[in-house]
Amino acid sequence: MGEKKGVENFMQENIKEKIELADSISETVYDGTADWQFLFIVIITIFITLLLLMPKIYLRNSIYYESRAIDRLETQYGALLEEHKLLSRKVEGLKVKNQILDTIF
């Protein structure tokens, strides 16, 4: 019988605790400001991240396009050097022809 009273007391205390817990949960009111604050923090974090990364992105793009321009100019320079060599050979050939023809007449 003593055991039965102990179990009943335990169950009553357990039920009281559950009721108190349920009351405390129902007393808390959701106001939605936490969502707006979190959203604001996320937006600020994204903005700061972009602000910090934009110079790096800009510099990388600038370096990339400048290197493309340099590569194009180097290619043109190589082509012009080859053309210069070809024209120099033609000029030398014409000079030799001219000297030979001058000696004949």
MARLO-954564 format. One record per residue: x negated, y, z of N, C-alpha, C, O in turn; residue number from 1. Coordinates in steps of 0.001 Angstrom, whole numbers, plus 524288, in hexadecimal, padded with zeros to 5 digits. Atoms other than C-alpha are relative to their C-alpha. Last residue first. Layout:
BEGIN
> nX,nY,nZ,caX,caY,caZ,cX,cY,cZ,oX,oY,oZ,pos
> X,Y,Z,X,Y,Z,X,Y,Z,X,Y,Z,NUM
...
% end
This chain:
BEGIN
> nX,nY,nZ,caX,caY,caZ,cX,cY,cZ,oX,oY,oZ,pos
> 7FF4E,7FB82,80366,6DBF1,8B8EE,63087,7FBFF,803D4,80128,7FBD9,807F9,7FEB8,105
> 7FF4B,801C5,80566,6D866,8AB98,6363A,8004B,804C1,7FC61,7FE01,80489,7F828,104
> 80512,80183,80212,6D2E6,8B101,642DD,80056,7FE54,7FA57,7FC8B,7FED4,7F76E,103
> 80328,7FB43,800B1,6DF6F,8B84B,645C8,7FAB2,7FE98,7FDA5,7F89E,80188,7FA74,102
> 7FE2A,7FD5A,804AE,6E783,8ABF5,64380,7FCDB,804F7,7FEEF,7FC11,8065F,7FA68,101
> 80164,80343,80484,6DF6A,8A45E,64D54,80197,802B7,7FAF5,7FE99,802C9,7F732,100
> 805A9,7FFB2,800AF,6E01D,8AF48,65752,7FE4A,7FCDD,7FB33,7FAE4,7FE86,7F83B,99
> 8013B,7FAC3,801DD,6EED8,8B07F,6557C,7FA18,8008F,7FF05,7F87D,802DE,7FB1E,98
> 7FE57,7FFC0,8057F,6F0C6,8A1E0,656D5,7FE67,8053C,7FD9E,7FC69,80575,7F93F,97
> 8039C,8034C,802F2,6E8AF,8A1CE,66368,80158,8002F,7FA30,7FDDE,800A4,7F6E6,96
> 804FF,7FD43,80030,6F061,8AD4C,668AD,7FC0D,7FCEF,7FCC2,7F93A,7FF21,7F98B,95
> 7FF81,7FBD1,803DC,6FD28,8A6B1,6650D,7FAEF,80319,7FF7A,7F986,804C2,7FB31,94
> 7FFB2,80263,8052E,6F91D,89A6D,66C53,8005D,80412,7FBBB,7FDCC,8039A,7F7B1,93
> 8054B,801C6,8013D,6F507,8A263,67827,7FFDB,7FD89,7FA8F,7FC3A,7FE77,7F78A,92
> 80306,7FB48,8012B,70232,8A94F,677EA,7FA6F,7FE81,7FE8F,7F83D,800A1,7FAD7,91
> 7FE66,7FE2D,8052C,70930,89C44,67706,7FCE1,804CC,7FE60,7FB47,80546,7F9DE,90
> 80227,803A3,803EF,70153,896F7,68273,80165,801BC,7FA79,7FE24,80182,7F6F1,89
> 805A6,7FF03,8003F,70462,8A308,68A77,7FD77,7FC70,7FBFC,7FA16,7FE1D,7F901,88
> 800C7,7FB5A,80336,712CB,8A199,68706,7FA33,80157,7FF7E,7F874,80325,7FB64,87
> 7FE9F,80145,80569,712E1,893A3,68C1C,7FF04,804A5,7FC6B,7FCCC,8040D,7F832,86
> 80420,80367,8020D,70BA4,8975F,69881,800FD,7FEB7,7FA43,7FD66,7FECE,7F710,85
> 804AC,7FCC1,800AD,7150B,8A2BA,69AD1,7FB81,7FCC9,7FDBC,7F8C6,7FE96,7FA35,84
> 7FF1B,7FD02,804C3,720B9,899C4,698A5,7FB4D,8037B,7FECA,7F9D1,8041C,7FA42,83
> 80082,8039F,8046C,71B5D,89066,6A2C6,800C3,802DA,7FAD3,7FDF9,801D0,7F70D,82
> 80589,80166,8006D,7195B,89B88,6AC4F,7FF13,7FC56,7FB67,7FB5C,7FCFC,7F86C,81
> 802B8,7FBA1,8027C,7270F,8A096,6A96C,7FA28,7FEF4,7FF7A,7F7C5,80083,7FB9A,80
> 7FE93,80008,8058F,72CF8,89341,6AC5C,7FD2A,80463,7FD1D,7FB53,803A0,7F8BC,79
> 8029D,80470,8027B,7258A,89286,6B93C,80118,7FFC8,7FA2C,7FD94,7FEC0,7F70F,78
> 80592,7FEB3,80038,72A17,8A036,6BCE9,7FCEF,7FBA2,7FD5A,7F999,7FCA8,7FA0B,77
> 800AA,7FC58,8045B,7382D,89CBC,6B988,7FA45,80176,7FF4C,7F867,801EF,7FAE4,76
> 7FF0F,80300,804C6,73779,890E7,6C27C,7FF3F,8037D,7FB35,7FCC4,801E8,7F767,75
> 804A1,80341,800D0,73158,89926,6CD35,80089,7FCBB,7FB0B,7FCBF,7FC08,7F82C,74
> 80430,7FCAB,801F6,73C22,8A337,6CB90,7FAFD,7FCED,7FF07,7F837,7FDEE,7FB3B,73
> 7FEA9,7FE8E,8055C,746AC,898D2,6CCDD,7FBAD,8035C,7FD9C,7FA36,8029B,7F918,72
> 800CE,804A5,8033C,74005,8934E,6D8F2,80121,80129,7FA49,7FE42,7FF72,7F6D5,71
> 805A6,800B8,80084,73F25,8A0D9,6DEEC,7FED7,7FB52,7FC85,7FB62,7FB92,7F930,70
> 801D4,7FBEC,8038F,74D91,8A33D,6DC45,7FA1F,7FF70,7FF10,7F849,80002,7FAA8,69
> 7FE19,80158,80541,7512C,89633,6E268,7FE17,803F9,7FC06,7FC82,80287,7F7B8,68
> 80363,8043C,801EA,7486A,8994D,6EE0A,801C4,7FE28,7FA98,7FE88,7FCAE,7F75C,67
> 80509,7FDC1,80182,74F69,8A652,6EF9D,7FC54,7FBC8,7FDED,7F97A,7FCB0,7FA2A,66
> 7FF54,7FD5B,804FA,75C94,89F75,6EF58,7FAF5,80298,7FE26,7F9E6,802BF,7F976,65
> 7FEB7,803BB,8041F,75896,895C3,6F9E1,8005D,802BC,7FAB0,7FE03,800F9,7F6E2,64
> 804CC,802CA,80152,751EB,89FE6,7026C,800FC,7FC3C,7FB7D,7FDBE,7FBC3,7F7F8,63
> 80373,7FC4F,802A3,75E04,8A86D,7020D,7FAFF,7FD59,7FE44,7F93E,7FE1A,7F9DB,62
> 7FDF6,7FF1A,80544,766D5,89CF6,70530,7FC7D,803B2,7FCF1,7FB7B,802D7,7F851,61
> 800C0,804C8,8030E,75E57,898FD,710AD,801F3,800AE,7FA65,7FF5A,7FF07,7F6B3,60
> 80583,8007B,80160,75DBA,8A6F1,71589,7FEF2,7FB25,7FCC1,7FBF7,7FB54,7F8FC,59
> 80145,7FBFB,803DC,76C7D,8A8A2,714F5,7FA52,7FF7D,7FE3E,7F932,7FFB9,7F993,58
> 7FD9C,8019E,804F0,76EEA,89BB6,71BE7,7FE9B,803DE,7FBB3,7FD55,8024D,7F756,57
> 802E1,80497,801D4,7654C,89F51,726AD,80217,7FE34,7FABA,7FF0D,7FD00,7F733,56
> 80524,7FE62,8020B,76B18,8ACEB,72808,7FCD8,7FB6A,7FDDC,7FA39,7FBEE,7F9DD,55
> 7FFB1,7FD26,804EF,778DE,8A726,728C2,7FAAA,801DC,7FE0C,7F987,8012F,7F96C,54
> 801BC,80326,8046E,775BC,89D16,73356,7FFFD,802F4,7FAD0,7FD53,8014B,7F72C,53
> 80564,801B8,7FF66,7760B,8A5E8,73F55,7FDFA,7FD17,7FB35,7F953,7FD57,7FA07,52
> 80347,7FB5E,7FFB2,7824B,8AD41,73B73,7FA41,7FE8B,8006E,7F6E4,8012A,7FE35,51
> 8008D,7FDED,8054F,788AF,8A08F,7374F,7FC68,804BE,7FFEB,7F940,8055B,7FC58,50
> 80315,803D1,802F6,785FA,89AB0,744AD,7FF24,801EC,7FA6C,7FAC7,801B1,7F86B,49
> 80573,7FF66,7FE58,78ACE,8A70B,74B6E,7FC78,7FC48,7FD00,7F82D,7FDC2,7FB6B,48
> 801E3,7FAFE,801ED,7976E,8A6BF,7438D,7FA41,800D2,80166,7F72B,80276,7FE19,47
> 800C9,80093,805A7,79990,89842,74618,7FDBE,8050E,7FDB8,7FA33,804E0,7FA79,46
> 8047E,80373,800B6,79791,89A53,754B4,7FEC8,7FF45,7FA37,7FA3C,7FF66,7F8AA,45
> 804B0,7FCEB,7FEB3,7A0CB,8A60E,754C6,7FB21,7FCB5,7FF23,7F73C,7FEAC,7FD1D,44
> 800BB,7FC3D,8043F,7AB26,89DF1,74DC6,7FB1C,80345,800E5,7F816,8042D,7FD45,43
> 801B5,802E4,804AA,7A985,892AB,75755,7FEEE,803C2,7FB83,7FAFD,80339,7F8D0,42
> 8056D,801A3,7FF15,7AA35,89BC9,76317,7FDE1,7FD19,7FB3C,7F964,7FDEA,7F9B7,41
> 8033C,7FB4A,8003D,7B692,8A22F,75DC5,7FA40,7FEA3,800B3,7F6EC,800AC,7FDE4,40
> 80044,7FE93,80580,7BCC5,894EA,75B60,7FC82,804C8,7FF39,7F966,804FB,7FB8F,39
> 80367,803E0,8027B,7B985,890D6,76947,7FF4B,80145,7FA3E,7FAF1,800FE,7F838,38
> 80554,7FEF2,7FE38,7BF42,89D6C,76EAA,7FC2E,7FC36,7FD69,7F7F4,7FDC6,7FBBB,37
> 801CE,7FB51,802B5,7CB5A,89BC6,76652,7FA71,80155,80191,7F74D,802FE,7FE53,36
> 800BF,80141,8058A,7CD29,88DCD,76B08,7FDE3,804AD,7FD01,7FA5A,80417,7F9CD,35
> 804D6,8030A,8005B,7CAE9,891A7,77935,7FEEA,7FE90,7FA57,7FA67,7FE81,7F8AF,34
> 8046C,7FC64,80093,7D521,89C37,777D5,7FAE0,7FD12,7FF88,7F72D,7FF06,7FD2A,33
> 801E9,7FF73,80553,7DF82,891F2,77513,7FB71,803B1,7FF5A,7F920,803D9,7FB25,32
> 7FEFE,7FAC6,80205,7E6BC,893CE,781FA,7FDAF,80101,7FA99,7FEBF,80523,7F862,31
> 8036C,7FF54,80480,7E879,885FA,786D6,80143,8053C,7FD8C,805B6,8063F,7FC07,30
> 7FD3D,7FE26,8049D,7EEBE,88668,7943D,7FBFF,800D5,7FBAA,7F7EA,80338,7FC88,29
> 803A3,7FD6A,80398,7E9AC,87E8B,79F96,802DD,8013C,7FAFB,80581,7FDE7,7F8BC,28
> 80098,7FA82,7FE87,7F4C2,87BF6,7A910,7FC44,802D7,7FC4B,7FCC8,8078B,7FB72,27
> 7FBAD,7FD0D,80247,7F89A,86F59,7A20A,7FF93,805C8,8015D,801CD,8090C,7FEA1,26
> 80094,7FFEB,805B5,7EB45,86994,7A4D9,80446,8034A,7FD8E,8033E,80642,7F9EB,25
> 8045A,7FC7D,80139,7EBDC,86D77,7B32D,7FF13,80057,7FA19,7FD91,80471,7F816,24
> 7FE76,7FA8F,7FF09,7F969,8679B,7B47B,7FB9D,803C5,7FE8C,7FC94,807E0,7FC3C,23
> 7FC57,7FE8A,80423,7F52F,85AD9,7AE06,801B4,805AD,800A2,80220,80889,7FCCA,22
> 80310,7FF7C,804CC,7E97A,859EF,7B71F,8037F,801BF,7FB7D,80202,8052B,7F874,21
> 80314,7FB38,7FF83,7F1EF,85C90,7C2FB,7FCCA,80100,7FB09,7FC58,8056E,7F938,20
> 7FC54,7FBA3,80073,7FBA2,85230,7BE8C,7FD11,8052E,80045,7FE1C,808BE,7FD36,19
> 7FE66,7FFAF,80573,7F0B7,8485A,7BC4F,803A2,8049F,7FF14,80328,8075E,7FB28,18
> 80474,7FDF7,802F9,7EAEA,84B3C,7C987,8015D,8009C,7FA39,7FFE1,8046C,7F7B1,17
> 8007D,7FA76,7FEB4,7F827,84975,7D011,7FB8A,8027E,7FCDD,7FC13,806D9,7FAE4,16
> 7FBBD,7FD56,802BC,7FA16,83C77,7C8DE,7FFB5,805DA,8010B,80084,808F4,7FD76,15
> 80156,80024,8058B,7ECC3,8379E,7CD72,80422,802E9,7FCCD,802D4,805C4,7F928,14
> 8042E,7FC1E,800C0,7EFC9,83BE6,7DB4C,7FE7B,80059,7FA36,7FD80,80495,7F826,13
> 7FD9D,7FADB,7FF5A,7FCC3,834A7,7DAB7,7FBDF,80445,7FF2E,7FCE5,8083F,7FCAE,12
> 7FCE5,7FEDC,804AC,7F613,828A4,7D4FC,80279,80566,8005E,802BF,80838,7FC7B,11
> 803A0,7FF2E,80460,7EBAD,8289F,7DF8D,802FC,80188,7FB13,80161,8050F,7F83B,10
> 8027C,7FAE9,7FF19,7F5E7,82A4B,7EA2D,7FC52,80163,7FB7B,7FC2C,805D6,7F9A9,9
> 7FC0E,7FBFF,800F5,7FDD0,81F08,7E47C,7FDB8,80571,800B0,7FEC7,808F0,7FD90,8
> 7FF41,7FFCA,805AC,7F1AF,8165E,7E3AC,803F5,8043B,7FEA4,8033E,80716,7FAD7,7
> 804C2,7FDC2,80247,7EE31,8197B,7F1A6,80074,80092,7FA22,7FEC1,80477,7F7E2,6
> 7FFD2,7FA62,7FEF3,7FC46,81713,7F61B,7FB3C,802AF,7FD98,7FBB0,80702,7FB8B,5
> 7FBF6,7FDD6,80354,7FC2F,809B7,7EF6C,80056,805EB,800B7,800F9,808CC,7FCEB,4
> 8022E,7FF9C,8053E,7EF67,80622,7F5AF,803D5,80295,7FC4B,80253,8058D,7F8D4,3
> 8039F,7FB9D,7FFEA,7F4B3,80936,802CE,7FD97,800DD,7FAB3,7FC72,8053D,7F910,2
> 7FCD9,7FB61,80000,80000,80000,80000,7FCA3,804F0,80000,7FE06,808CE,7FD82,1
% end
